[in-house]
């Protein structure tokens, strides 16, 4: 029996984690009457200097201690509104500007509904680490009001003794932003967002920015990608969702301060659940995908952002995965081959996590497969927002262990350490027919 160590730490949704977001009102007029935006701005500008100062003081008393650089956020929002309405800023004092900005902002609890589906990669900063320890970075899917998904991060350290220590979350969370973007008009195509220079990564949230992402950035699968010659980039595939359609996109970053969010093209990119291999094989990029909602496919491409249909790699076989199978993150390179974590769905839509081993030189060749799952929804791991689900977007090799963060019932995040030797030993060889 596989000796899986379940770490006692559990991360849960927290409605107290809030950020300031733009509050949108109608910009277009209805007939001859001014728009709601115009009317509200006129009301604020009609206030005397004393009235505006007093009203702003009330707002700051309620919210300044809950957010970082609240006045700066109000001023940035004012400039967006001023640009939309063509306001003469030279004639408006700071109190009126900040108050206008405050009327067009609101608090958003980005993880009030759920926190789930993590992935883990080596942190870009490994300075000061003792032998056998690794600084890690996790991405998390945070779900807030309106079931809108965003990307949150947590930094931490794992020791050789399976100790997991997460960096504390800062008291203020900060959303990434773009430069000179009109928040009233959602852009299309690729966008670049930036972490604020004074914000920690554990306090940073990436929100949907484009029309294709309007309802969420779902299930980021991060990987540290090796371009060769000691050139590394952190890449992540995720699902952009607009409320009606899905689209696979690619997050790219070299420093976790600038993030490029790039739509992918091709037939395979019209589906979700894509996971990128951490390096090229025979000069090509490789991806695991699920093109038909039931089976796993292997896809190759000459470009990171274009993926045509692939070839079927795995079909449901064991009882715990007969409904469908999918990947649980990017393949992990071992001496023995590519370790691919999978999820399977069985009776009563119960989720389990298993694994397969792919040939290192030819990933289309399946060497072994776990007949029984490593993890399954059971006991306390069954209850939550969506019962009977365990799901990961990516594990990480640390020494002789597989570190596996996983979502529980679409509600919380748990952590397991799986001995790699034991995992490989439990695999059944796959006969090629």
N, C-alpha and C positions, 0 to 999 in steps of 0.2 A: 504493500500500500504506500502511495506517495505521501511523504512527510511534509505537508504544507504548513508553514508557520503564518498564522494570522496575527498581524500586529494589532494591538488594542486601539490604536488611534483611529478615529472616524471623523470625517469632515461632513458637515451638514449645511443645508440651506440656512441662510441667516437674513431675515428681513431688515435687520439693522444696517446692513451694508448698502449704502445709498450713494449715488452720484447725482450731480446736477446735469440735466439734459434740456435741450431746447423744447419749449412749449409752443406749439404751432397754432396760430389762429388764421382765419381766412384773410388772405392778402388781396383777393379780388373783390371789388365793390359789387353790391347787389343793386342794380339799377343806378339811380342817381345818389343813393345814400353812400356814405363812406364805408369802406370795409371795416371789419371788426378790429383789424390791426391798426388802421388809421384812427378809428374812434378812440381806442385805448391810449394810443400815443398822444392824441390831442388832450385827453383828460389829464394825463400826467403833466404835460407841458403847461396846462392851465393852472396847475398848483403854484402857489407862491414858493419862494425859496425856503421859507420856514416850514411850510406844509410838506414839501418834498423831503427836507432834512428829517422831519419827524417821522414820516412814513418809512423812509429808508432805515431809520434807527430801529423801528419795530421789526422790519424784515431781518436786519442783521442780528438783532437780539435772538430771534427764533432760529436762524440758520447759520450764522457765521461760525459757531463752534462745531457744527456738524460737517463742515466742508473746508477744504483746503483752498486758500486764495479765493474766497467767495467774491470779493469785490472785483478781482480780475476777471472772473467768469461773467459777472454782470456786465462789465464794460465790454468784453468781447461779444456778448450777445447784443448789447446796444449797437455796436458797430455793424453787426449783421442787419439789424432792423433799419438802422439809418441808411445803409446802402440800398435796401429794398425800397424805402420810401423817399429817398433823396433828401434827407434832413440836413439842415445847415448846422453842423456840429459846433461851429464857432459861436453860435448864439445860445448854446445849451450848456449849463453848468454841470459839474461832475455829479452832484446829487441827483439831478433830473436824469442824467445819463444812466447812472447805476440803477435808479428806480425803474426806468423803462426796461433795462435789461432784466431786472428781477421779475417783472410782469410777464416776460416771455421765457422764463425758466421754470422747471419743476424738478422735484426730487423723484428719482427712479430707483426702486429697490431691485437691483439687478439679479439677486439670487434668492428672492423671496419664495419662489415656487419650488425650485430644485437646484441641486448641485450634483453633477454626475459626469460620467464618461471621460475620465482623465487619460492623458498620455504623458509619458516621462522621457526626458532626454538628458544627457550630460549638460550641466550648466556651462556657459561659455567661460566662466571664471573658476578655475580650479586651483587658484593660489592658496597656499597655507593648508592644504589638505594633508592629513597624516596618511601613512601607508595603509592601503586597503579601504580608505574612505573615499567617497565621491560626493561632490556637490551636484545636486540635481535641480531640474526645472520641470514643473508640471503645468500642463494646460488643463483647464477644467471647463466644462460646459455649464454656464450659469443661466438659469431660466427665471425670468421675472414676470411682471404684470403683462397680460396679453399673450402669455406663452412665447415671449420673444427671447431667443437664445443669444448670448454673447460669450466672448472668450475671456476667462480670468486666468490668472497665473499664481502659482505658489512655488517658492524656492525652499530648498532644504538640503540636509546632509544625511547620507546613509553611511554607517560605519561597517567594518568587517564583521561586527557582532550583531548585525541586523537591527541596530538602533536607527530609528528614523526621527529626525529632529527638523521640524518645519520652522522656517523663519516666521516671526509673528507678523500678522497682517497690520499694516499701519492704520491709524485711526481714521484716515481719510482715503477713500478710493477715488481714482482719477481716470476719466475716460480719455482714450487717445483722441486726437483730433487731426484734421487736415489743415493745410495752409490756404487761407482765403477761399474756403468753401461756403457757398450759399446754402444754409441749412434748410431753406424752404424748397429747394429743388434737389431731389436725389439724383446723383450722377449715375452714369452707366459706364460699364467697362472697368478697367483697372483703376484702383485708387491707392494712394499712399497715405498712411496714418502714422502719427508720431507720438511716442511717449513723452510726457512733459519732462524737461531736463531735471527737475527736482523730485520726480515721483519714482518710488521703488517699483520694481517689476511685480512684486507681490501685491501692490496696491493699484495695478493697472488693469483696465478693462477695455477690450476692443468691442465696440458696438457695430451693428449693421450700418453700412454707409451708402450702399447703392440700392437702386430699385430692385435688383435681383435678390438682394439680401434683406429686404424690408422686414421680414418676420424672423430672421435669425441666421446666425453663423453656428452651424451644428457640427459637433463631433470632430474637432480638430485632431488629426493624427500627425503629431510632430515627429520629425526624424532629423538627426544630425547627418547631413549629406556630405560625402567625401568626393570632391571634384578631382582629387589627385594633386600631387605636389604640395601637400599640406594646406590645401585650399578647402575650407569647410564653410558650409552654409546651413542654416536651419530652415527646413522646409516643412510645410504642413498642408495636407489636403483636408478640406472640409466641405460641408454641404451648405450652399446658399439657398435660402428658402424665402419666397415672396408671398406665401399664403396660398398659392395655387400650383406653382411649379418649382422644381428643384434644379440645381446646377452645381456641379463640382467645381471648386475653385482652389487656388494654390496661394498659401501664405509664404512669403519669402522674407528672411531677415538675416543679417550678419551680426547684429549687435543688440537685438531686442530693444532698440530705440526707434528705428525706422522699420515699418512693416509694409510690404507691398502685397496687396490683395488682388490677385490676378485671375480672371475667369479662364477656365480651360475649355478648349474646343475639341470636337470630335464626338463620334457616336458614344464612346464609353463615358465621356464626361457628362452625359445627360442623366447619369445614374449616381447614386450615393455610395458611400462606403469604400472609397478608393484609398489604397495604402501604398506608399512609395518605398521601393528598396533603397537602402542607404548609400548605394554607389552604383555606377554603371557596370554592366556585365557585357563583355564583348563589344564595348563602345556604345551600347544603347541603354536607355533608361527603361526601368521595369516597374510595373505596378500590379498590385492585386486588386481586383474589382468584383462587383456582383452585378452583372448586366441584366439578369432576368429576375432578380428578387428571390432566387432559390439556390443557385449554384455559385461557386467561386471560379473566377476567370483570371488568366495570366495575360497581361498586355505589355507589349513592348513599343517604344517610340524613340524617334530621333530628337524629339523636342520635349521639354518638360511640361509645356502647356498645351500639347495636342495629343489626344489619345483616341485612336480608332478601336474598333471591336477587337477583342482578344480571343483566346482559345480556352475552352473549358478545362479547368484544372482539377476541381473536386466537386463531387455531387454528394448529397446527403446519403449516409450509409447506416449509421448506428441509430438506435431508437431515440436517443436524446437529441438528434439533429434532423429528424425526418421531415419536419416542416420546411426548414431552410437552414442554410449555413452562410456565414459571412466572416470577414476578417476582424481581428481585435488589434489592429495596428500594424505598422511596418514590420517586415521580416527582420529578424535579429541574426546577425552573422555569427556562427560558431565554427569551430574547426570541422565539425561533423557535417555542416550544411547550413541552410537557411531555416531557422526556427520560426514558423508562422503560427501565431495564436489565432484561433478561430472561435466563433460563437455558433452554437447550435440551438435550434428551437424545437422542442418536443411537444408531447401531449400537454394540454391545458396551457399552451403557449409559455411553457417553462424554459427559461434560458440557461445554458451551461457554457463553460469555456473549455475548449480543448486545444490541441496543438497538432501540427504536422511538421515533418522535416522534408525540405526540398534539397535537391542536389545543388551544390554550390556553383558548379560550372554550368549546369543546365537546370534552371529552376522549374522547367516544365515536368521534370521527373520527380515524382513523389516517392520518398524513401520509406517513410514511416508515418503512422497515424495513431493517435490515442483512441483506443476503443472505449475508454471511460473518460469522463470529463475531469479536468483539474479542479474546477470549481463549479458549483451549481447552486441555484437559488434554494435555500433551505433554512429552516428555523427562523432566526431573526432577520436573515437576509431576504425574506420573502415579502415583507410588508413595506408599503410605501406608495408613492404617487402612481407608479405602474407596477403592480405586484409581480413577483416571480421573475425578475430580470436581474442578471449580472452581466456587465458589459464593460469592456476596456477599449480604449483607443490607442494603447501602446505600452508595452513593458520595456524593461531595460536590463541588460546583463550587468551584474555587479559581482565580481569574483566568480564563485561557483554557483551563485544564485541567479534566478530570474526574479527581479523585483516587478511585481504586478499590481499596480493601482487599478481599481475597478469600481464602476458605479453599481450601486445597490438600489433596485426598485425605482430607478430614475429619481432618487431622493437624496442619496448620500454617497460618500466615497470611502471605500475600505482599502486595505493594503495587505498583500500577501507576499511571502518569500517562498519560492519554489526551487528546490535543488535541481539543477540542470541534469546532473547524471541520473537522478531518479526519474526525471521526466523522460529522458531519452530511453531509459530502460523499459518503461512501461509502454512504449510505442510498439504497435504491431507492424511488421514489414508489409509493404504494399507490393503485390505481384503485378507486373505489367502484362496485360493480356494482348 
